[in-house]
Amino acid sequence: MTHWSVHASVDLDVLVSVSSLFTPADIRYAAQASFEQALERKTDQPAQAADFLAAIANTRASVTKAMLRDLEEDIDAYARY
C-alpha cells in the first residue's frame, strides 16, 4: 500500500463532503491525480488542498443518485427484518 503525505491545508472532512458518491477506485484516481499535480510543481511540497479539490472536481463519480435510490428501493423491497 502506498502512503502519501499531504499538506497541512488538507481538511479531510471537506474532501469527504465533496466526494460523497465516489467509490474507493474514484478516490484512488483523484488522490493519484493530486499527487501528480504536486509533482509537476517540482518542489518538495506534498499535495495541497487545492490539488485534491481540483482532482475531485475533474473526476466523475462512479455512483449516481439514481443508483442510490435504486439500491434503497431494493433494500426496502427485499430486506428481511
N, C-alpha and C positions, 0 to 999 in steps of 0.2 A: 504494500500500500504506500502511495506517495503522500508525503506530508509537506504542505506548503506553508510558509509563514505569510502572514498578512499584516498590513499596516494598521496602526492603532486607530485609524479613522474608520475602520470597517465595523459597522454595527450589525451583528448577526440577526437581531430582531427585524431590522429593516430589510435585510436580504431575504429572510423567510417570508415577510409580508408581501414582497413583490414577486415572489416565485411560488406562490401557493399551489398552482396547478402543475408544477414541474415534477417529473419523475426523477429518480436518482440519476438516470442517464442524462437528463436535461441539465441537472445541477452540475454533474461532472463536466459536461460540454462547456457550460458557462464558466466554470472555475478554470478550465484549461484555457479558454479564450482570454480570461482576465490575467492569467499567468503570462500568456504570450504577449499581451499588451504591456505588461510590466517589463518584460524582457526587451521589447522594442525600444524602450526609453534608454536602454544601455546604462542604467545606474544600478546601484546596489539596493535600491528601494524595492520592497516587496509590493505585491498587488495592493492597490488602494481602493477605497470605497467606490470611487468614480470608475475604476476598471471593472469592478464587479457589476455595478449598476448598468454600465454600458453593455457589458456582455449579456446580462439578463435581458435587457431591452432588445437585443439582437437575436435572442434565442426564442424560438417558437415552442410553447409548452406542448407536450405530447397529450396531455389530458385536457378535455374541454368541459365546460359547464354542462353541456348536454350529456356527456359521458357520465358525469357525476349524478345527474338526475336519473339516467337510466339505471345506474347501479343502485341508487336509493329505492327506485321503484321495484327492482328485482329483490332487494332485501325485504321490502315490505310484503311482497307477494310470496316469497319462498322461504323466508326465515322461519325456523322453529323456535318459538319462545316458550 
